[in-house]
């Protein structure tokens, strides 16, 4: 018996008449539309020919497409979050936009690899920094990708929730997992999604993402099954549960075999590794129709199409003709959902049921259901009228700066920022900022995300003094601020440059000069600062001067981690000598020639001995390797025509 004591007990005694009814009706109907899911079918067998009109597999009918890879605007590494279970921590938070983040978690339940979650931050995340927010979890389908949720790839979930005061939480990955704890590993993974979601993610959401712990969960297909199971197994966590085309009956004769066929098709997973032998107790414990009584205090929403292709008919949301696999899967979902509804009626549990007269197993229909379900979600979570959508009007300079919808429509009214020194207003496509000294400037995209991550107008950048502009070379974009600038290219990302360092960069030609574009955030090192660029490093030295380290010498300096290395900060810029170049630093120099490359030589007795012999123009020539420690004790420097070492304090020279 695997039923934990805190879960509602379930029994495998399904009413015989109902079992016979679905076995007799559901599976033959599914076969008739092309899905071979026979009772007792061999789960290892291949799918039948002619499964779909284009030869696609079962799960290809609703697999998320391959999206362009998004470059994070910024990354918050290892944020300190209190109150997490032992062994759980957040490795990093990647900002894809000001209100769209990816959170990568070190999980104790699934320690083999990072576990990712996408979060769409609530509408008033920035305007009300002390406010807490409810959550809507959105679970993916059988072909869940490991890099991005199907919800953000295939639906308008970002724009739909842009004006709503909820955090939207979307797990990344979990292909074929049913977001469950598996009994055994499979395909090199030991899924423990239920433990991760209910025990490890929830404190992260509360303590880092300002959750008020009022939450709902929705899911499509496999995710619909998982949403119901999570809600039934942890009814204390959820106020709302919704299944869109889910499989809400897992133990009627033939259903475990059907699930096995689908899991094998979607990556070669074996269902008995998930819940043990078919029809065993763990399958019973994950059958939504048998746990219905746990939902008696919850808002329950289920939907499914009929399998009818309505493409091209008035009002259809379909973007193309139906795939036969999508037809068959939706028929199976419809009938298993009907069984769930029948059980709910017998148990006296109210269920909002939306059985559509048409529709197949496809993302366009699930987007439609997401929108249709929202009023029920909002009621269950207790959202006020103001929190359910935008009721706003831009005014004054912000209205003029955003005229024509250049950053979309407003989602809230303007609010104070930077301790009342200015205003900001959020829009579906960006943010407008205003202060008396800078006027109103609309920001959007990657630059706006970077600005928000740094802290917006409360940060060292201050208010924007320009809108976004194209760089002269046509490769990037930039925005100027009171105390610096942010530059972006598709290759390098968006990075902020402090004002004095921006001036030093500009003296060399900005992005057309030696350094090219910035590639990392400015970082403090002791009493100075450093920033990496494509072709070197720009520093603000402890004496407030600025230095450029570029080219081959810059590459070597970057390799050594710049001023964090033993070299320290530059003492000036690069100098040309004897067909090569060198640059001096606090504790050593880097010398470069075309034939020997760039190498470090530290100040001290070895350097002085080399100097006494004429430096690079003397008998030793240019350094050919970096200054190095001798394992037995001491230091050594190799040159074109010999080497100089120091062992037990004594200098030893070897000339070729």
HELIX and SHEET records of a PDB file:
HELIX    1   1 UNK A   16  UNK A   32  1                                  17    
HELIX    2   2 UNK A   59  UNK A   61  5                                   3    
HELIX    3   3 UNK A  150  UNK A  154  1                                   5    
HELIX    4   4 UNK A  157  UNK A  160  1                                   4    
HELIX    5   5 UNK A  193  UNK A  195  1                                   3    
HELIX    6   6 UNK A  196  UNK A  201  3                                   6    
HELIX    7   7 UNK A  202  UNK A  208  1                                   7    
HELIX    8   8 UNK A  222  UNK A  233  1                                  12    
HELIX    9   9 UNK A  255  UNK A  265  1                                  11    
HELIX   10  10 UNK A  271  UNK A  275  1                                   5    
HELIX   11  11 UNK A  281  UNK A  284  1                                   4    
HELIX   12  12 UNK A  288  UNK A  290  5                                   3    
HELIX   13  13 UNK A  292  UNK A  295  5                                   4    
HELIX   14  14 UNK A  324  UNK A  347  1                                  24    
HELIX   15  15 UNK A  363  UNK A  381  1                                  19    
HELIX   16  16 UNK A  386  UNK A  388  5                                   3    
HELIX   17  17 UNK A  396  UNK A  401  1                                   6    
HELIX   18  18 UNK A  445  UNK A  454  1                                  10    
HELIX   19  19 UNK A  456  UNK A  458  5                                   3    
HELIX   20  20 UNK A  499  UNK A  507  1                                   9    
HELIX   21  21 UNK A  510  UNK A  512  5                                   3    
HELIX   22  22 UNK A  551  UNK A  559  1                                   9    
HELIX   23  23 UNK A  562  UNK A  564  5                                   3    
HELIX   24  24 UNK A  605  UNK A  612  1                                   8    
HELIX   25  25 UNK A  615  UNK A  617  5                                   3    
SHEET    1   A10 UNK A  74  UNK A  77  0                                        
SHEET    2   A10 UNK A  89  UNK A  97 -1                                        
SHEET    3   A10 UNK A 100  UNK A 106 -1                                        
SHEET    4   A10 UNK A 115  UNK A 120 -1                                        
SHEET    5   A10 UNK A 166  UNK A 172 -1                                        
SHEET    6   A10 UNK A 133  UNK A 139  1                                        
SHEET    7   A10 UNK A 211  UNK A 220  1                                        
SHEET    8   A10 UNK A 240  UNK A 244  1                                        
SHEET    9   A10 UNK A 299  UNK A 304  1                                        
SHEET   10   A10 UNK A 352  UNK A 355  1                                        
SHEET    1   B 4 UNK A 415  UNK A 417  0                                        
SHEET    2   B 4 UNK A 422  UNK A 427 -1                                        
SHEET    3   B 4 UNK A 430  UNK A 435 -1                                        
SHEET    4   B 4 UNK A 439  UNK A 443 -1                                        
SHEET    1   C 4 UNK A 469  UNK A 470  0                                        
SHEET    2   C 4 UNK A 476  UNK A 481 -1                                        
SHEET    3   C 4 UNK A 484  UNK A 489 -1                                        
SHEET    4   C 4 UNK A 493  UNK A 498 -1                                        
SHEET    1   D 4 UNK A 523  UNK A 525  0                                        
SHEET    2   D 4 UNK A 528  UNK A 533 -1                                        
SHEET    3   D 4 UNK A 536  UNK A 540 -1                                        
SHEET    4   D 4 UNK A 546  UNK A 550 -1                                        
SHEET    1   E 4 UNK A 575  UNK A 577  0                                        
SHEET    2   E 4 UNK A 580  UNK A 584 -1                                        
SHEET    3   E 4 UNK A 588  UNK A 593 -1                                        
SHEET    4   E 4 UNK A 597  UNK A 602 -1                                        
SHEET    1   F 4 UNK A 628  UNK A 629  0                                        
SHEET    2   F 4 UNK A 635  UNK A 639 -1                                        
SHEET    3   F 4 UNK A 642  UNK A 647 -1                                        
SHEET    4   F 4 UNK A 650  UNK A 655 -1                                        
END                                                                             
